[in-house]
Amino acid sequence: MAALAARRFTEEFASLLDKPVAVYMVNGRRLTGRVTAYNSTDYSVWLAEVTTEDGRSIPRLFIPGRSLAAIEIVEAGPDLTPLLERINVVFPNMARYVKEAGVIVVMDRIRVTKDGVVEGTGPAAERIQRLWEEWRREVSTG
């Protein structure tokens, strides 16, 4: 029975490969990214396209297994590329889409998800929220 449980655990961990995840660290930090590799002996992981809580991007990051508190599979939301294109018309070259995290970051201070503007205030954030509302209406009507 223990061998079966161990095999299932290994299979579950292997299923994380190339999936977007949220990693919770023992120090309380949260990172999002895509698992590109792991070590099955200590469960260290390599993440690609990492986004930190403050919106900083890291191309690749190694996390030792002893630093991991939890790993959560992030459900893929809607593709925000059409919304990104709308934002880029109003704010040219000021927005980037972090697909793994499901967030568009505008001017490094406004964050937009499938749920609308989740971080940022002021006229720019209000304009982006209106663009999101237009996009959402079109997506829902179909």
DSSP file (Angstrom, degrees, kcal/mol; ACC not computed):
  #  RESIDUE AA STRUCTURE BP1 BP2  ACC     N-H-->O    O-->H-N    N-H-->O    O-->H-N    TCO  KAPPA ALPHA  PHI   PSI    X-CA   Y-CA   Z-CA
    1    1 A M     >        0   0    0      0, 0.0     4,-2.2     0, 0.0     5,-0.2   0.000 360.0 360.0 360.0 -40.2    0.0    0.0    0.0
    2    2 A A  H  >  +     0   0    0      1,-0.2     4,-2.5     2,-0.2     5,-0.2   0.874 360.0  53.4 -64.3 -37.3    2.8    2.4    0.8
    3    3 A A  H  > S+     0   0    0      2,-0.2     4,-2.3     1,-0.2    -1,-0.2   0.894 108.5  49.6 -65.2 -38.7    4.4    1.8   -2.6
    4    4 A L  H  > S+     0   0    0      2,-0.2     4,-2.5     1,-0.2    -2,-0.2   0.920 111.4  48.5 -64.8 -44.3    1.2    2.6   -4.3
    5    5 A A  H  X S+     0   0    0     -4,-2.2     4,-2.3     1,-0.2    -2,-0.2   0.904 111.9  49.6 -62.4 -42.1    0.8    5.8   -2.4
    6    6 A A  H  X S+     0   0    0     -4,-2.5     4,-2.3     2,-0.2    -1,-0.2   0.905 111.0  49.3 -64.4 -41.7    4.4    6.8   -3.2
    7    7 A R  H  X S+     0   0    0     -4,-2.3     4,-2.4     1,-0.2    -2,-0.2   0.919 111.2  49.0 -64.4 -43.1    3.9    6.1   -6.9
    8    8 A R  H  X S+     0   0    0     -4,-2.5     4,-2.6     2,-0.2    -2,-0.2   0.896 109.5  52.5 -63.7 -39.4    0.7    8.2   -6.9
    9    9 A F  H  X S+     0   0    0     -4,-2.3     4,-2.4     1,-0.2    -1,-0.2   0.935 110.4  47.7 -60.7 -45.6    2.4   11.0   -5.2
   10   10 A T  H  X S+     0   0    0     -4,-2.3     4,-2.4     1,-0.2    -2,-0.2   0.890 111.7  50.4 -62.9 -40.4    5.2   11.0   -7.8
   11   11 A E  H  X S+     0   0    0     -4,-2.4     4,-1.5     2,-0.2    -1,-0.2   0.908 110.2  49.9 -64.6 -41.9    2.6   10.9  -10.6
   12   12 A E  H  < S+     0   0    0     -4,-2.6     4,-0.4     2,-0.2    -2,-0.2   0.919 111.8  47.9 -61.9 -43.7    0.8   13.8   -9.1
   13   13 A F  H >< S+     0   0    0     -4,-2.4     3,-1.6     1,-0.2     4,-0.3   0.911 109.6  53.1 -64.4 -41.1    4.0   15.8   -8.8
   14   14 A A  H >< S+     0   0    0     -4,-2.4     3,-1.6     1,-0.3    -1,-0.2   0.803  97.2  66.9 -63.6 -28.5    4.9   14.9  -12.4
   15   15 A S  T 3< S+     0   0    0     -4,-1.5    -1,-0.3     1,-0.3    -2,-0.2   0.652  87.0  70.8 -68.6 -12.7    1.6   16.2  -13.6
   16   16 A L  T X   +     0   0    0     -3,-1.6     3,-2.4    -4,-0.4    19,-0.5   0.687  69.6 119.6 -74.3 -18.2    2.7   19.7  -12.6
   17   17 A L  T <  S-     0   0    0     -3,-1.6    19,-0.2     1,-0.3    -3,-0.0  -0.241  87.8  -0.4 -55.6 131.5    5.2   19.9  -15.4
   18   18 A D  T 3  S+     0   0    0     17,-3.7    -1,-0.3     1,-0.2    18,-0.1   0.602 104.6 125.3  64.0  15.8    4.4   22.8  -17.8
   19   19 A K    <   -     0   0    0     -3,-2.4    16,-1.7    16,-0.2     2,-0.3  -0.799  68.2-111.5-101.0 145.5    1.4   23.8  -15.7
   20   20 A P  E     +A   34   0A   0      0, 0.0    54,-2.6     0, 0.0     2,-0.3  -0.605  47.7 176.6 -72.8 133.4    0.9   27.3  -14.3
   21   21 A V  E     -AB  33  73A   0     12,-3.3    12,-2.1    -2,-0.3     2,-0.5  -0.919  34.3-134.6-135.8 159.2    1.2   27.2  -10.5
   22   22 A A  E     -AB  32  72A   0     50,-2.9    50,-3.0    -2,-0.3     2,-0.5  -0.984  26.6-156.7-109.8 126.9    1.2   29.4   -7.5
   23   23 A V  E     -AB  31  71A   0      8,-3.4     8,-2.4    -2,-0.5     2,-0.5  -0.914   2.5-157.1-108.7 126.3    4.1   28.5   -5.1
   24   24 A Y  E     -AB  30  70A   0     46,-3.0    45,-3.3    -2,-0.5    46,-1.9  -0.908  14.3-148.7-103.7 125.2    3.8   29.4   -1.5
   25   25 A M  E >   - B   0  68A   0      4,-2.9     3,-1.9    -2,-0.5    43,-0.2  -0.521  23.8-116.6 -92.5 158.3    7.1   29.7    0.3
   26   26 A V  T 3  S+     0   0    0     41,-2.5    42,-0.1     1,-0.3    -1,-0.1   0.750 116.2  61.0 -64.6 -22.4    7.8   28.9    4.0
   27   27 A N  T 3  S-     0   0    0     40,-0.3    -1,-0.3     2,-0.1    41,-0.1   0.398 123.5-104.3 -84.9   4.6    8.8   32.5    4.4
   28   28 A G  S <  S+     0   0    0     -3,-1.9    -2,-0.1     1,-0.3     2,-0.0   0.296  76.8 134.6  94.8  -9.5    5.2   33.6    3.4
   29   29 A R        -     0   0    0     -5,-0.1    -4,-2.9     1,-0.0     2,-0.4  -0.357  42.0-149.0 -72.5 154.5    6.0   34.8   -0.1
   30   30 A R  E     +A   24   0A   0     -6,-0.2    23,-0.5    -2,-0.0     2,-0.3  -0.994  16.1 179.4-126.0 132.6    3.9   33.8   -3.1
   31   31 A L  E     -AC  23  52A   0     -8,-2.4    -8,-3.4    -2,-0.4     2,-0.4  -0.941  12.5-153.7-127.3 149.7    5.2   33.3   -6.6
   32   32 A T  E     +AC  22  51A   0     19,-2.2    19,-2.7    -2,-0.3     2,-0.3  -0.952  36.2 112.8-121.3 149.5    3.4   32.3   -9.8
   33   33 A G  E     -A   21   0A   0    -12,-2.1   -12,-3.3    -2,-0.4     2,-0.5  -0.967  61.1 -73.4 177.8-167.6    5.0   30.6  -12.8
   34   34 A R  E     -AC  20  48A   0     14,-2.3    14,-2.6    -2,-0.3     2,-0.4  -0.965  40.5-123.2-118.8 129.5    5.2   27.5  -14.9
   35   35 A V  E     + C   0  47A   0    -16,-1.7   -17,-3.7   -19,-0.5    12,-0.2  -0.574  34.7 167.8 -72.8 122.4    7.0   24.3  -13.6
   36   36 A T  E     -     0   0A   0     10,-2.6     2,-0.3    -2,-0.4    -1,-0.2   0.657  64.1  -5.4-107.8 -22.6    9.7   23.3  -16.1
   37   37 A A  E     - C   0  46A   0      9,-1.2     9,-2.8     2,-0.0    -1,-0.4  -0.981  57.3-169.6-163.8 159.0   11.6   20.7  -14.0
   38   38 A Y  E     - C   0  45A   0     -2,-0.3     2,-0.6     7,-0.2     7,-0.2  -0.985  24.4-125.1-151.4 159.8   11.7   19.2  -10.5
   39   39 A N     >  -     0   0    0      5,-2.3     4,-2.4    -2,-0.3     5,-0.5  -0.942  16.1-156.3-107.8 117.6   13.9   16.9   -8.5
   40   40 A S  T  4 S+     0   0    0     -2,-0.6    -1,-0.1     1,-0.2   -27,-0.0   0.596  87.2  61.3 -73.7  -9.6   11.9   13.9   -7.2
   41   41 A T  T  4 S+     0   0    0      1,-0.1    -1,-0.2     3,-0.1    -2,-0.0   0.872 128.5   5.8 -84.2 -36.4   14.3   13.3   -4.2
   42   42 A D  T  4 S-     0   0    0     -3,-0.4    -2,-0.2     2,-0.1    -1,-0.1   0.386  95.9-121.1-125.6   1.8   13.9   16.7   -2.5
   43   43 A Y     <  +     0   0    0     -4,-2.4     2,-0.2     1,-0.2    -3,-0.2   0.791  50.8 162.3  60.1  32.8   11.1   18.2   -4.6
   44   44 A S        -     0   0    0     -5,-0.5    -5,-2.3    20,-0.1     2,-0.3  -0.521  22.7-154.5 -69.4 150.3   13.1   21.3   -5.6
   45   45 A V  E     -CD  38  63A   0     18,-2.4    18,-3.0    -7,-0.2     2,-0.5  -0.952  18.8-143.4-133.6 151.8   11.5   23.0   -8.6
   46   46 A W  E     -CD  37  62A   0     -9,-2.8   -10,-2.6    -2,-0.3    -9,-1.2  -0.961  23.1-164.8-107.3 129.6   12.5   25.2  -11.6
   47   47 A L  E     -CD  35  61A   0     14,-2.9    14,-2.5    -2,-0.5     2,-0.3  -0.903   2.9-156.8-113.4 145.2    9.9   27.8  -12.5
   48   48 A A  E    S+CD  34  60A   0    -14,-2.6   -14,-2.3    -2,-0.4    12,-0.2  -0.847  72.8  17.2-114.7 156.2    9.8   29.7  -15.8
   49   49 A E  E    S-     0   0A   0     10,-2.3     2,-0.2    -2,-0.3    -1,-0.2   0.922  85.6-171.1  50.9  53.5    8.1   33.1  -16.4
   50   50 A V  E     - D   0  58A   0      8,-2.5     8,-2.5    -3,-0.2     2,-0.4  -0.510  15.3-164.1 -81.4 140.8    7.8   33.8  -12.7
   51   51 A T  E     -CD  32  57A   0    -19,-2.7   -19,-2.2     6,-0.2     6,-0.2  -0.996  10.4-147.2-123.8 129.4    5.9   36.7  -11.3
   52   52 A T  E >   -C   31   0A   0      4,-2.5     3,-2.0    -2,-0.4   -21,-0.2  -0.357  34.3 -97.6 -86.0 172.2    6.4   37.9   -7.8
   53   53 A E  T 3  S+     0   0    0    -23,-0.5    -1,-0.1     1,-0.3   -22,-0.1   0.812 125.3  53.2 -59.8 -30.6    3.7   39.4   -5.5
   54   54 A D  T 3  S-     0   0    0      2,-0.1    -1,-0.3     1,-0.0    -3,-0.0   0.321 123.6-102.9 -90.2  10.0    4.9   42.9   -6.4
   55   55 A G  S <  S+     0   0    0     -3,-2.0     2,-0.1     1,-0.3    -2,-0.1   0.458  70.4 148.0  88.7   1.5    4.6   42.2  -10.2
   56   56 A R        -     0   0    0      1,-0.1    -4,-2.5    -5,-0.0     2,-0.4  -0.472  40.0-136.7 -71.0 140.5    8.3   41.7  -10.8
   57   57 A S  E     -D   51   0A   0     -6,-0.2    -6,-0.2    -2,-0.1    -1,-0.1  -0.822  18.9-174.3-102.5 138.6    9.1   39.2  -13.6
   58   58 A I  E     -D   50   0A   0     -8,-2.5    -8,-2.5    -2,-0.4     3,-0.1  -0.996  18.1-149.0-130.0 124.0   11.9   36.6  -13.4
   59   59 A P  E    S+     0   0A   0      0, 0.0   -10,-2.3     0, 0.0     2,-0.3   0.924  81.7   1.8 -60.9 -46.4   12.6   34.5  -16.5
   60   60 A R  E     -D   48   0A   0    -12,-0.2     2,-0.4   -11,-0.1   -12,-0.2  -0.998  66.8-175.6-143.8 143.0   13.7   31.4  -14.6
   61   61 A L  E     -D   47   0A   0    -14,-2.5   -14,-2.9    -2,-0.3     2,-0.4  -0.989  15.1-148.3-145.2 131.7   13.9   30.6  -10.8
   62   62 A F  E     -D   46   0A   0     -2,-0.4   -16,-0.2   -16,-0.2    -2,-0.0  -0.842  14.9-169.3 -96.6 132.9   15.1   27.6   -8.8
   63   63 A I  E     -D   45   0A   0    -18,-3.0   -18,-2.4    -2,-0.4     5,-0.1  -0.971  19.0-132.4-125.0 116.6   13.3   26.9   -5.6
   64   64 A P    >   -     0   0    0      0, 0.0     3,-2.0     0, 0.0     4,-0.4  -0.382  21.6-121.3 -64.9 143.8   14.8   24.4   -3.1
   65   65 A G  G >  S+     0   0    0      1,-0.3     3,-1.4     2,-0.2   -22,-0.1   0.825 110.6  62.2 -55.0 -35.7   12.3   21.9   -1.8
   66   66 A R  G 3  S+     0   0    0      1,-0.3    -1,-0.3   -40,-0.0   -23,-0.1   0.669 100.0  56.2 -68.0 -14.9   12.9   22.9    1.8
   67   67 A S  G <  S+     0   0    0     -3,-2.0   -41,-2.5   -42,-0.1     2,-0.4   0.549  87.0  98.9 -91.3  -9.1   11.7   26.4    0.9
   68   68 A L  E <   +B   25   0A   0     -3,-1.4   -43,-0.2    -4,-0.4     3,-0.1  -0.637  36.4 169.3 -85.2 132.6    8.3   25.2   -0.4
   69   69 A A  E    S-     0   0A   0    -45,-3.3     2,-0.3     1,-0.4   -44,-0.2   0.741  70.9 -15.7-102.1 -39.7    5.2   25.3    1.8
   70   70 A A  E     -B   24   0A   0    -46,-1.9   -46,-3.0     2,-0.0    -1,-0.4  -0.986  50.1-147.1-161.7 154.8    2.6   24.5   -0.9
   71   71 A I  E     -B   23   0A   0     -2,-0.3     2,-0.4   -48,-0.2   -48,-0.2  -0.999  16.7-168.0-128.8 129.0    2.1   24.4   -4.6
   72   72 A E  E     -B   22   0A   0    -50,-3.0   -50,-2.9    -2,-0.4     2,-0.4  -0.964  21.7-128.3-119.6 130.5   -1.3   25.2   -6.1
   73   73 A I  E     -B   21   0A   0     -2,-0.4     2,-0.6   -52,-0.2   -52,-0.3  -0.650  26.1-138.0 -75.2 128.3   -2.3   24.6   -9.7
   74   74 A V        -     0   0    0    -54,-2.6     2,-0.2    -2,-0.4    -1,-0.0  -0.784  15.0-128.1 -92.0 122.5   -3.6   27.8  -11.2
   75   75 A E        -     0   0    0     -2,-0.6     2,-0.4     1,-0.1    -1,-0.0  -0.466  26.7-113.5 -68.2 136.6   -6.7   27.3  -13.3
   76   76 A A        -     0   0    0     -2,-0.2    -1,-0.1     1,-0.1     3,-0.1  -0.574  35.4-163.2 -72.9 128.2   -6.4   28.8  -16.7
   77   77 A G        -     0   0    0     -2,-0.4    25,-0.1     1,-0.3     3,-0.1  -0.133  40.3 -50.8 -93.3-164.8   -8.8   31.7  -17.2
   78   78 A P        -     0   0    0      0, 0.0     2,-0.5     0, 0.0    -1,-0.3  -0.320  65.7 -95.4 -68.2 154.8   -9.8   33.3  -20.4
   79   79 A D        -     0   0    0      1,-0.1     4,-0.2    -3,-0.1    20,-0.0  -0.601  33.7-165.1 -71.1 121.7   -7.2   34.5  -22.9
   80   80 A L     >  +     0   0    0     -2,-0.5     4,-2.7     1,-0.2     5,-0.2   0.310  59.4 106.1 -92.7   8.2   -6.6   38.2  -22.1
   81   81 A T  H  > S+     0   0    0      1,-0.2     4,-2.3     2,-0.2    -1,-0.2   0.903  78.5  50.8 -57.5 -44.6   -4.8   38.8  -25.4
   82   82 A P  H  > S+     0   0    0      0, 0.0     4,-1.7     0, 0.0    -1,-0.2   0.894 111.9  48.4 -61.5 -36.1   -7.7   40.7  -27.0
   83   83 A L  H  > S+     0   0    0     -4,-0.2     4,-2.6     2,-0.2    -2,-0.2   0.909 108.9  53.5 -66.6 -41.8   -7.9   42.9  -23.9
   84   84 A L  H  X S+     0   0    0     -4,-2.7     4,-2.6     1,-0.2    -1,-0.2   0.904 106.6  52.8 -57.6 -42.3   -4.2   43.5  -24.0
   85   85 A E  H  X S+     0   0    0     -4,-2.3     4,-1.1     2,-0.2    -1,-0.2   0.898 109.6  48.5 -62.6 -40.4   -4.5   44.7  -27.6
   86   86 A R  H >X S+     0   0    0     -4,-1.7     4,-1.3     1,-0.2     3,-0.5   0.922 111.9  48.8 -63.7 -44.3   -7.2   47.2  -26.6
   87   87 A I  H 3X S+     0   0    0     -4,-2.6     4,-3.5     1,-0.2     3,-0.2   0.898 107.0  56.1 -63.3 -39.4   -5.1   48.4  -23.7
   88   88 A N  H 3< S+     0   0    0     -4,-2.6    -1,-0.2     1,-0.2    -2,-0.2   0.752 101.2  58.3 -66.6 -23.4   -2.1   48.8  -26.0
   89   89 A V  H << S+     0   0    0     -4,-1.1    -1,-0.2    -3,-0.5    -2,-0.2   0.910 117.4  32.2 -68.7 -41.2   -4.2   51.1  -28.3
   90   90 A V  H  < S+     0   0    0     -4,-1.3    -2,-0.2     1,-0.3    -3,-0.1   0.853 134.7  29.0 -83.2 -37.5   -4.8   53.5  -25.5
   91   91 A F  S >< S-     0   0    0     -4,-3.5     3,-1.8    -5,-0.2     4,-0.3  -0.706  88.9-150.8-123.9  76.8   -1.5   52.9  -23.7
   92   92 A P  T 3  S-     0   0    0      0, 0.0    -3,-0.1     0, 0.0    -4,-0.1  -0.227  73.7 -10.8 -58.2 130.5    1.0   52.0  -26.4
   93   93 A N  T 3  S+     0   0    0      1,-0.1    -5,-0.1    -5,-0.1    -4,-0.0   0.711 108.5 103.6  56.5  25.9    3.9   49.7  -25.3
   94   94 A M    <   +     0   0    0     -3,-1.8    13,-3.2    -7,-0.1    14,-0.4   0.381  65.7  70.7-113.2   1.1    3.0   50.2  -21.7
   95   95 A A  E     -E  106   0B   0     -4,-0.3     2,-0.3    11,-0.2    11,-0.2  -0.920  53.1-174.1-124.3 146.0    1.3   46.9  -21.0
   96   96 A R  E     -E  105   0B   0      9,-2.0     9,-2.8    -2,-0.4     2,-0.6  -0.994  18.2-137.4-136.7 145.8    2.5   43.3  -20.8
   97   97 A Y  E     -E  104   0B   0     -2,-0.3     2,-0.9     7,-0.2     7,-0.2  -0.901   7.4-164.6-107.3 119.8    0.6   40.1  -20.4
   98   98 A V  E >>> -E  103   0B   0      5,-3.1     5,-1.7    -2,-0.6     4,-1.2  -0.826  10.1-174.2-101.4  91.9    1.8   37.4  -18.0
   99   99 A K  G >45S+     0   0    0     -2,-0.9     3,-0.6     1,-0.3    -1,-0.2   0.880  77.7  57.0 -57.7 -43.3   -0.2   34.5  -19.2
  100  100 A E  G 345S+     0   0    0      1,-0.3    -1,-0.3    -3,-0.1   -67,-0.2   0.838 115.4  37.4 -60.8 -32.7    0.8   32.1  -16.4
  101  101 A A  G <45S-     0   0    0     -3,-0.7    -1,-0.3     2,-0.2    -2,-0.2   0.568 105.7-128.4 -93.6 -10.4   -0.5   34.5  -13.8
  102  102 A G  T <<5 +     0   0    0     -4,-1.2    12,-0.4    -3,-0.6     2,-0.4   0.894  66.6 123.7  65.1  40.0   -3.5   35.6  -15.8
  103  103 A V  E   < -E   98   0B   0     -5,-1.7    -5,-3.1    10,-0.1     2,-0.5  -0.987  53.5-150.6-137.8 142.6   -2.6   39.2  -15.4
  104  104 A I  E     -EF  97 112B   0      8,-2.9     8,-2.6    -2,-0.4     2,-0.6  -0.957  17.7-155.8-107.0 128.1   -2.0   42.2  -17.5
  105  105 A V  E     -EF  96 111B   0     -9,-2.8    -9,-2.0    -2,-0.5     2,-0.5  -0.925   7.8-165.4-108.3 123.1    0.4   44.7  -15.9
  106  106 A V  E >> S-EF  95 110B   0      4,-3.1     4,-2.3    -2,-0.6     3,-2.0  -0.933  71.2 -14.7-114.0 127.1    0.1   48.3  -17.2
  107  107 A M  T 34 S-     0   0    0    -13,-3.2    -1,-0.2    -2,-0.5   -12,-0.1   0.764 111.7 -80.2  55.0  28.5    2.8   50.9  -16.5
  108  108 A D  T 34 S+     0   0    0    -14,-0.4    -1,-0.3     2,-0.2     3,-0.1   0.664 129.3  65.2  56.0  19.8    4.2   48.6  -13.8
  109  109 A R  T <4 S+     0   0    0     -3,-2.0     2,-0.5     1,-0.2    -2,-0.2   0.505  81.9  70.2-142.7 -14.3    1.5   49.7  -11.4
  110  110 A I  E  <  -F  106   0B   0     -4,-2.3    -4,-3.1    10,-0.1     2,-0.5  -0.946  59.6-164.0-114.3 126.8   -1.9   48.7  -12.7
  111  111 A R  E     -FG 105 119B   0      8,-2.1     7,-2.5    -2,-0.5     8,-1.3  -0.932   4.7-172.4-114.3 130.4   -2.9   45.0  -12.6
  112  112 A V  E     +FG 104 117B   0     -8,-2.6    -8,-2.9    -2,-0.5     5,-0.2  -0.976   8.2 170.6-123.4 131.2   -5.8   43.6  -14.6
  113  113 A T  E >   - G   0 116B   0      3,-2.5     3,-2.0    -2,-0.4   -10,-0.1  -0.585  57.7 -77.8-121.8-172.2   -7.2   40.1  -14.4
  114  114 A K  T 3  S+     0   0    0    -12,-0.4     3,-0.1     1,-0.3   -11,-0.1   0.676 131.9  56.6 -60.8 -16.6  -10.2   38.3  -15.7
  115  115 A D  T 3  S-     0   0    0      1,-0.4    -1,-0.3     0, 0.0     2,-0.2   0.388 117.3-106.3 -97.4   1.9  -12.1   40.0  -12.8
  116  116 A G  E <  S-G  113   0B   0     -3,-2.0    -3,-2.5    16,-0.0     2,-0.5  -0.685  72.9  -6.9 108.4-163.4  -11.1   43.6  -13.8
  117  117 A V  E     +G  112   0B   0     -2,-0.2    -5,-0.2    -5,-0.2     3,-0.1  -0.592  58.6 170.9 -72.1 118.9   -8.6   46.0  -12.3
  118  118 A V  E     +     0   0B   0     -7,-2.5     2,-0.3    -2,-0.5    -1,-0.2   0.534  65.6  26.8-106.8 -11.7   -7.4   44.4   -9.1
  119  119 A E  E    S+G  111   0B   0     -8,-1.3    -8,-2.1     6,-0.0    -1,-0.3  -0.963  93.4  50.6-153.6 134.0   -4.6   46.9   -8.3
  120  120 A G        -     0   0    0     -2,-0.3     2,-0.3   -10,-0.2   -10,-0.1  -0.141  50.0-146.5 117.0 148.4   -4.1   50.5   -9.1
  121  121 A T        +     0   0    0     -2,-0.1     4,-0.3   -12,-0.1     3,-0.2  -0.862  45.3  61.1-138.2 171.2   -6.0   53.8   -8.9
  122  122 A G  S  > S-     0   0    0     -2,-0.3     4,-2.3     1,-0.2     5,-0.2  -0.392  96.0 -46.3 103.1-179.1   -6.4   57.0  -10.8
  123  123 A P  H  > S+     0   0    0      0, 0.0     4,-2.4     0, 0.0     5,-0.2   0.860 133.1  52.1 -59.5 -39.3   -7.6   58.0  -14.2
  124  124 A A  H  > S+     0   0    0     -3,-0.2     4,-2.5     2,-0.2     5,-0.2   0.933 110.8  47.5 -64.7 -44.6   -5.5   55.4  -16.0
  125  125 A A  H  > S+     0   0    0     -4,-0.3     4,-2.3     1,-0.2    -1,-0.2   0.882 111.8  51.2 -63.4 -38.1   -6.9   52.6  -13.8
  126  126 A E  H  X S+     0   0    0     -4,-2.3     4,-1.9     2,-0.2    -1,-0.2   0.906 110.4  48.6 -65.2 -41.1  -10.4   53.9  -14.4
  127  127 A R  H  X S+     0   0    0     -4,-2.4     4,-2.1     2,-0.2    -2,-0.2   0.914 111.9  49.1 -64.0 -42.9   -9.9   54.0  -18.2
  128  128 A I  H  X S+     0   0    0     -4,-2.5     4,-2.6     1,-0.2    -2,-0.2   0.886 107.9  54.4 -65.0 -38.6   -8.5   50.4  -18.1
  129  129 A Q  H  X S+     0   0    0     -4,-2.3     4,-2.4     2,-0.2    -1,-0.2   0.901 107.9  49.9 -61.9 -40.3  -11.5   49.3  -16.1
  130  130 A R  H  X S+     0   0    0     -4,-1.9     4,-2.2     2,-0.2    -2,-0.2   0.901 110.3  50.1 -64.6 -40.3  -13.8   50.7  -18.8
  131  131 A L  H  X S+     0   0    0     -4,-2.1     4,-2.5     1,-0.2    -2,-0.2   0.907 110.7  50.2 -62.0 -40.9  -11.9   48.8  -21.4
  132  132 A W  H  X S+     0   0    0     -4,-2.6     4,-3.0     2,-0.2    -2,-0.2   0.917 108.7  51.9 -62.4 -43.2  -12.2   45.7  -19.4
  133  133 A E  H  X S+     0   0    0     -4,-2.4     4,-2.2     2,-0.2    -2,-0.2   0.903 110.8  47.6 -61.7 -42.1  -16.0   46.2  -19.0
  134  134 A E  H  X S+     0   0    0     -4,-2.2     4,-2.0     2,-0.2    -1,-0.2   0.937 114.1  47.2 -61.8 -47.3  -16.3   46.6  -22.8
  135  135 A W  H  X S+     0   0    0     -4,-2.5     4,-2.4     1,-0.2    -2,-0.2   0.911 111.3  51.3 -60.7 -44.0  -14.2   43.5  -23.4
  136  136 A R  H  X S+     0   0    0     -4,-3.0     4,-2.6     1,-0.2    -1,-0.2   0.902 108.0  51.7 -63.0 -42.6  -16.2   41.5  -20.8
  137  137 A R  H  X S+     0   0    0     -4,-2.2     4,-1.7     1,-0.2    -1,-0.2   0.927 111.9  46.9 -60.4 -44.1  -19.5   42.4  -22.4
  138  138 A E  H  X S+     0   0    0     -4,-2.0     4,-1.0     1,-0.2    -2,-0.2   0.885 112.8  49.2 -65.9 -38.4  -18.3   41.3  -25.8
  139  139 A V  H  < S+     0   0    0     -4,-2.4    -2,-0.2     1,-0.2    -1,-0.2   0.909 112.4  47.4 -66.4 -42.0  -16.9   38.0  -24.3
  140  140 A S  H  < S+     0   0    0     -4,-2.6    -1,-0.2     1,-0.2    -2,-0.2   0.774 115.0  45.0 -74.5 -25.6  -20.1   37.2  -22.5
  141  141 A T  H  <        0   0    0     -4,-1.7    -1,-0.2    -5,-0.2    -2,-0.2   0.613 360.0 360.0 -90.9 -12.8  -22.4   37.9  -25.5
  142  142 A G     <        0   0    0     -4,-1.0    -3,-0.1    -5,-0.2    -4,-0.1   0.067 360.0 360.0  72.7 360.0  -20.2   36.1  -27.7
